[in-house]
Amino acid sequence: MGFGAGYSNSMSRQIWILHVDDEPADLEITRILLQREGKDNFEITSVLSAEKALEKLENEYFDVVIADYKLPGMGGIELLDTLRKSVKYASMPFILFTGNGGAEVESEVLNRGGDRYVIKNGDAAKQCNKLAHAVRELMIKKGKMKAEEQVETDKKPSGVVAWCSRHLAL
């Protein structure tokens, strides 16, 4: 993917997300809800392991990594450590999205260079709203998205209204 390939035809920029979780159902639910929250600006690639995530990173472009804490083989914290030791990915935004831990895990991920910690328990829609907000904040912080774009994205219609406005406009 070449430079600028992450831009859509709309004013807002596409945000390329790599989501790592060993539970296929969690990957799918999060993908659906994040895409709804992203209002057509989130492109999400899902993988089942940290090792697969590293392979994807070598072959594709991503703006942010979202990872679970407990993964088979290399866990989320180990994935974060690997990224932070790499010249290429040292500054890539990283969000730990997990149902495990609490204050201790949050402290660990932030102390090791993670950007955000989002707990996943309770209402999945609310969790994904928090996750989408964290992604947008990190894109603004990294200069990959303007604050005005977040406001504009928050105003964009979603679902049927968005489809109709894109496909039925004269």
C-alpha positions as CSV (number, residue, x, y, z in Angstrom):
1,M,0.0,0.0,0.0
2,G,1.6,3.3,-1.1
3,F,1.7,6.6,0.7
4,G,-1.7,8.2,0.8
5,A,-3.5,5.0,0.2
6,G,-5.2,5.3,3.6
7,Y,-7.2,8.3,2.5
8,S,-10.8,7.9,1.4
9,N,-12.8,10.0,-1.0
10,S,-14.5,11.8,1.8
11,M,-13.0,14.6,3.9
12,S,-12.1,12.2,6.7
13,R,-9.1,9.9,6.6
14,Q,-9.4,6.2,6.9
15,I,-8.0,4.8,10.1
16,W,-6.4,1.3,9.6
17,I,-6.8,-0.8,12.7
18,L,-5.1,-4.1,13.5
19,H,-7.1,-6.0,16.2
20,V,-5.6,-8.9,17.9
21,D,-7.7,-11.3,20.0
22,D,-7.8,-15.1,20.4
23,E,-11.6,-15.2,20.6
24,P,-13.2,-15.1,17.1
25,A,-16.6,-14.0,18.6
26,D,-14.9,-11.0,20.3
27,L,-13.1,-10.1,17.1
28,E,-16.3,-10.1,15.1
29,I,-18.5,-8.2,17.7
30,T,-15.7,-5.6,18.2
31,R,-15.3,-5.3,14.4
32,I,-19.0,-4.7,13.8
33,L,-19.4,-2.2,16.7
34,L,-16.2,-0.4,15.9
35,Q,-17.2,0.0,12.3
36,R,-20.5,1.4,13.4
37,E,-18.7,3.8,15.8
38,G,-16.1,4.7,13.1
39,K,-18.8,5.7,10.7
40,D,-17.0,4.4,7.6
41,N,-13.6,5.7,8.7
42,F,-12.3,2.6,10.4
43,E,-10.8,-0.3,8.3
44,I,-10.3,-3.2,10.7
45,T,-8.2,-6.3,10.2
46,S,-8.6,-9.0,12.8
47,V,-6.1,-11.7,13.7
48,L,-6.1,-14.5,16.3
49,S,-2.5,-14.2,17.6
50,A,0.3,-11.7,18.3
51,E,2.5,-13.7,15.9
52,K,-0.1,-13.2,13.1
53,A,-0.2,-9.5,14.0
54,L,3.5,-9.2,13.5
55,E,3.2,-10.9,10.1
56,K,0.4,-8.5,9.1
57,L,2.4,-5.5,10.2
58,E,5.3,-6.6,8.0
59,N,3.0,-6.8,4.9
60,E,0.3,-4.2,5.4
61,Y,-0.1,-0.6,6.7
62,F,-1.9,0.1,10.1
63,D,-2.4,3.2,12.1
64,V,-3.1,1.5,15.4
65,V,-2.9,-1.8,17.1
66,I,-5.6,-3.0,19.5
67,A,-4.7,-6.2,21.4
68,D,-6.1,-8.4,24.1
69,Y,-4.0,-9.1,27.2
70,K,-4.1,-12.9,27.2
71,L,-3.2,-14.5,23.9
72,P,-1.8,-17.9,23.0
73,G,2.0,-17.8,22.7
74,M,3.0,-14.2,22.8
75,G,0.6,-12.1,25.0
76,G,-0.6,-8.5,24.5
77,I,2.1,-7.1,26.7
78,E,4.8,-9.1,24.9
79,L,3.5,-7.8,21.6
80,L,3.7,-4.3,22.9
81,D,7.3,-4.9,24.1
82,T,8.2,-6.2,20.6
83,L,6.7,-3.2,18.9
84,R,8.4,-0.7,21.2
85,K,11.8,-2.4,20.6
86,S,11.3,-2.1,16.8
87,V,12.5,1.0,15.0
88,K,9.7,0.7,12.5
89,Y,6.8,0.3,15.1
90,A,8.2,2.0,18.2
91,S,5.8,4.9,18.0
92,M,2.8,3.0,16.7
93,P,-0.3,3.7,18.9
94,F,-1.2,0.6,21.0
95,I,-4.4,0.0,22.9
96,L,-4.8,-2.9,25.3
97,F,-8.4,-4.0,25.1
98,T,-9.0,-6.7,27.7
99,G,-11.3,-8.1,30.2
100,N,-8.4,-9.2,32.4
101,G,-6.6,-7.2,35.0
102,G,-7.5,-3.9,36.4
103,A,-5.3,-1.2,37.8
104,E,-2.2,-3.4,37.9
105,V,-2.5,-4.4,34.2
106,E,-3.4,-0.8,33.2
107,S,-0.3,0.4,35.0
108,E,1.9,-2.3,33.4
109,V,0.7,-1.5,29.8
110,L,1.1,2.3,30.3
111,N,4.5,1.9,31.9
112,R,5.7,-0.2,29.0
113,G,4.7,2.4,26.4
114,G,1.1,1.5,25.7
115,D,-1.1,4.4,24.8
116,R,-4.4,3.3,26.3
117,Y,-6.1,0.7,28.3
118,V,-9.7,-0.1,27.7
119,I,-11.5,-2.7,29.8
120,K,-13.9,-5.0,28.1
121,N,-16.6,-6.1,30.4
122,G,-20.2,-5.0,30.5
123,D,-22.0,-3.4,27.6
124,A,-20.1,-4.2,24.3
125,A,-21.5,-1.1,22.6
126,K,-20.3,1.2,25.3
127,Q,-16.9,-0.5,25.4
128,C,-16.5,0.0,21.6
129,N,-17.6,3.6,21.9
130,K,-14.8,4.1,24.4
131,L,-12.4,2.2,22.1
132,A,-13.4,4.3,19.1
133,H,-12.9,7.5,21.1
134,A,-9.5,6.3,22.2
135,V,-8.5,5.5,18.6
136,R,-9.5,8.9,17.4
137,E,-7.7,10.6,20.3
138,L,-4.5,8.8,19.4
139,M,-4.8,9.7,15.7
140,I,-5.2,13.3,16.7
141,K,-2.2,13.1,19.1
142,K,-0.1,11.5,16.3
143,G,-1.1,14.1,13.8
144,K,-2.9,11.6,11.6
145,M,-6.3,13.2,12.2
146,K,-7.4,16.7,12.9
147,A,-9.7,17.5,15.8
148,E,-12.3,18.9,13.4
149,E,-12.4,15.5,11.7
150,Q,-13.3,13.8,14.9
151,V,-16.2,16.2,15.4
152,E,-17.2,15.8,11.8
153,T,-17.0,12.0,12.1
154,D,-19.1,12.1,15.3
155,K,-21.8,14.0,13.3
156,K,-21.8,11.7,10.2
157,P,-24.9,9.5,9.9
158,S,-24.5,5.8,10.3
159,G,-26.3,2.6,9.2
160,V,-29.2,2.9,6.8
161,V,-29.1,6.8,6.7
162,A,-25.4,6.7,5.7
163,W,-26.0,4.1,3.0
164,C,-28.9,6.0,1.6
165,S,-27.0,9.3,1.6
166,R,-24.0,7.7,-0.2
167,H,-26.0,5.6,-2.7
168,L,-29.2,7.6,-3.4
169,A,-27.7,11.1,-3.7
170,L,-28.5,12.7,-7.1
